[in-house]
């Protein structure tokens, strides 16, 4: 079983196995923008043991999950979940994270491990993501809710996938600025609160992109 798992794509495994996304985050495997990469190839790129990861995934196979199997839900149901769980949440997250990042930079900007430039980066992420979500809400999602598939939805889906790659690159830059969201040992409470929020944002955005790339858009592109 585990040999077969190593040949499956990260996106497919994230859909098939409850809890797989937590394992992928643990090993820093990109299951959202890199969802078409096999576990074997993704592990090789990071010098990881694909077989060991597959065995960890296999151990999750029988665990129950509180989330529905979104592959089997109508597009409209999944879209409503994305809007409520992720679009609204992202709009709540960024203002507070930007405020905290500004505070940390103002107070600790002279320290070598201070994430200087993080507040500006988060502001840019917010602008890009807001533009992206509006295009989904006003153009693509209504098309998919009306049951449109290819070729009508092909252009908007291609644009959204490209922008998802940009969001993935923004998350990588965020990790670079923050030592992979790891606060220094002497970090103050504000600094630690900021990094907890960044960790939540990263998890949410990766899950958001996964549901769209690997399920919503994949279903719309299926013949």
C-alpha positions in Angstrom: 0.0 0.0 0.0 2.7 2.5 1.0 4.6 2.0 -2.3 1.5 3.0 -4.2 1.1 6.1 -2.0 4.6 7.3 -2.9 3.5 7.4 -6.6 0.3 9.4 -6.0 0.3 13.2 -6.2 0.3 15.3 -3.0 -3.0 16.8 -4.1 -4.7 13.5 -4.5 -3.4 12.2 -1.2 -4.6 15.4 0.5 -8.1 14.6 -0.8 -8.0 10.9 -0.1 -6.5 10.7 3.5 -7.9 12.7 6.4 -5.0 14.4 8.2 -2.6 14.1 5.2 -2.3 17.9 5.0 -1.0 18.1 8.6 1.7 15.6 7.6 2.6 17.5 4.5 2.9 20.7 6.5 5.1 18.9 9.0 7.5 18.0 6.2 7.0 21.3 4.4 5.6 19.6 1.3 3.6 21.9 -1.0 0.2 20.1 -1.5 -1.6 23.1 -2.7 0.4 24.9 -5.5 2.5 21.7 -5.9 -0.4 19.4 -5.8 0.4 17.7 -9.1 3.8 16.5 -7.8 4.1 12.9 -6.6 5.0 12.2 -3.0 8.2 10.4 -4.2 9.3 13.4 -6.3 8.3 16.0 -3.7 10.2 14.1 -0.9 13.3 13.7 -3.2 13.4 17.5 -3.7 13.6 18.0 0.0 15.9 15.0 0.7 13.2 13.3 2.7 12.3 9.6 3.0 9.2 9.2 0.9 8.5 5.7 2.2 8.5 6.8 5.8 6.1 9.6 5.0 3.9 7.1 3.1 3.8 4.9 6.1 2.8 7.8 8.3 0.0 8.6 5.8 -1.1 5.0 5.7 -1.5 5.0 9.5 -4.0 7.9 9.1 -6.1 6.0 6.6 -8.6 4.6 9.1 -9.1 7.8 11.1 -12.4 9.6 11.0 -12.5 13.2 9.7 -15.0 15.8 10.7 -14.9 17.4 7.3 -17.1 16.2 4.4 -15.4 14.6 1.5 -15.4 17.7 -0.7 -14.7 15.7 -3.9 -18.3 14.4 -3.6 -20.0 17.6 -2.7 -21.7 19.9 -5.3 -19.6 22.8 -6.5 -22.0 25.3 -4.9 -21.6 23.7 -1.5 -17.8 23.7 -1.7 -17.9 27.4 -2.9 -20.0 28.4 0.1 -17.6 26.7 2.4 -14.6 28.4 0.8 -16.3 31.8 1.1 -17.3 31.4 4.7 -14.3 29.5 6.0 -11.5 31.2 4.0 -12.5 34.4 2.2 -14.1 35.9 5.3 -11.3 34.6 7.6 -8.5 36.1 5.4 -10.2 39.4 5.5 -10.1 39.3 9.3 -6.5 38.0 9.6 -4.5 40.5 7.7 -5.3 43.8 9.4 -4.3 42.5 12.9 -1.2 40.7 11.5 -0.1 43.9 9.8 -0.7 45.9 13.0 1.3 43.3 15.1 4.1 43.2 12.5 4.4 47.0 12.5 4.6 47.0 16.3 7.3 44.3 16.4 9.4 46.2 13.7 9.0 49.5 15.6 10.1 48.1 18.9 12.6 45.5 17.9 13.8 46.7 14.5 17.4 47.0 15.8 17.6 43.3 16.5 19.2 40.9 14.0 16.3 38.5 14.0 13.6 41.1 13.7 11.4 40.4 10.6 12.1 43.8 9.1 9.9 44.3 6.0 7.3 41.8 7.2 4.6 44.4 7.7 5.0 45.7 4.1 5.1 42.2 2.8 1.8 41.3 4.6 0.2 44.5 3.2 1.2 43.5 -0.3 -0.2 40.0 0.3 -3.4 41.4 1.5 -3.9 43.6 -1.6 -3.1 40.7 -4.0 -5.3 38.2 -2.1 -8.2 40.7 -1.9 -8.0 41.3 -5.7 -7.9 37.5 -6.2 -10.9 36.8 -4.0 -13.0 39.5 -5.6 -12.3 37.9 -9.1 -13.4 34.6 -7.7 -16.5 36.0 -6.1 -17.6 38.2 -9.0 -16.6 36.1 -12.0 -15.4 32.5 -11.5 -17.6 31.3 -8.6 -20.9 32.4 -10.2 -19.9 30.6 -13.4 -19.2 27.3 -11.5 -22.3 27.7 -9.5 -24.3 27.8 -12.7 -22.7 24.6 -13.7 -20.3 26.0 -16.4 -17.3 23.8 -17.1 -14.7 23.9 -19.9 -14.3 25.8 -22.2 -16.2 28.7 -20.5 -14.3 28.5 -17.2 -10.9 27.6 -18.6 -9.6 31.1 -18.8 -10.6 32.3 -15.3 -9.4 29.0 -13.8 -6.0 29.4 -15.5 -5.7 32.9 -14.1 -6.7 31.8 -10.6 -4.2 28.9 -10.7 -1.4 31.3 -11.7 -2.3 33.7 -8.9 -2.3 30.8 -6.5 1.3 30.1 -7.5 2.0 33.8 -6.6 0.4 33.4 -3.2 2.6 30.3 -2.7 5.7 32.4 -3.5 4.5 35.0 -1.0 4.2 32.4 1.7 7.7 31.3 1.0 8.9 34.9 1.3 7.0 35.2 4.6 8.9 32.1 5.9 12.2 33.6 4.8 11.5 36.8 6.7 10.5 35.0 9.9 13.0 32.1 10.1 10.1 29.8 9.0 7.8 31.5 11.5 10.0 30.6 14.4 10.3 33.3 17.1 13.6 33.8 18.9 13.8 32.5 22.5 13.6 36.0 23.9 10.6 37.1 21.8 8.0 39.3 23.5 4.3 38.4 23.7 3.5 40.6 20.8 6.1 38.9 18.6 4.9 35.4 19.6 1.3 36.4 19.0 2.3 37.6 15.5 4.0 34.4 14.7 1.0 32.3 15.9 -1.2 34.3 13.6 1.2 33.9 10.7 1.2 30.1 11.3 -2.6 30.1 11.2 -2.6 32.2 8.1 -0.2 29.9 6.3 -2.2 26.8 7.2 -5.5 28.5 6.2 -4.2 29.7 2.9 -2.6 26.4 1.9 -5.9 24.6 2.7 -7.8 27.2 0.8 -5.6 26.8 -2.3 -5.8 23.0 -2.0 -9.6 22.9 -2.0 -9.7 25.2 -5.1 -6.8 23.7 -7.2 -7.2 20.0 -6.4 -11.0 19.8 -6.0 -13.1 22.7 -7.3 -11.0 23.6 -10.3 -10.1 19.9 -11.0 -13.8 19.0 -11.0 -14.7 21.9 -13.3 -11.9 20.8 -15.7 -13.0 17.2 -15.8 -14.7 16.0 -19.0 
